[in-house]
């Protein structure tokens, strides 16, 4: 696995560090962030996603809360990041 650091929440404290990395082999994102609260997970289940799809969270998955400021580090399909102008 070849990871590239994309960003950390600005002005993060030593022990409070939501972070995003890119797996350069397959384009997946690895995200360290805040675990969603039980209330947030329940709200996600109530909203659901698509008809017929389970609303439960499997044991091998987790709902996380990504702070808005971190969106700037998410890569776009054109190779830029969400925080950059697209030039289109």
Buried (B, 14 or more C-beta within 10 A) or exposed (E): EEEEEBBBBEEEEEEEEBBBBBEEEEEEEEBEBEEBEEEBBEEBBEEEEEEEEEEEEEEEEEEEEBEEEBEBBBBEEEEEBEEEEEEE
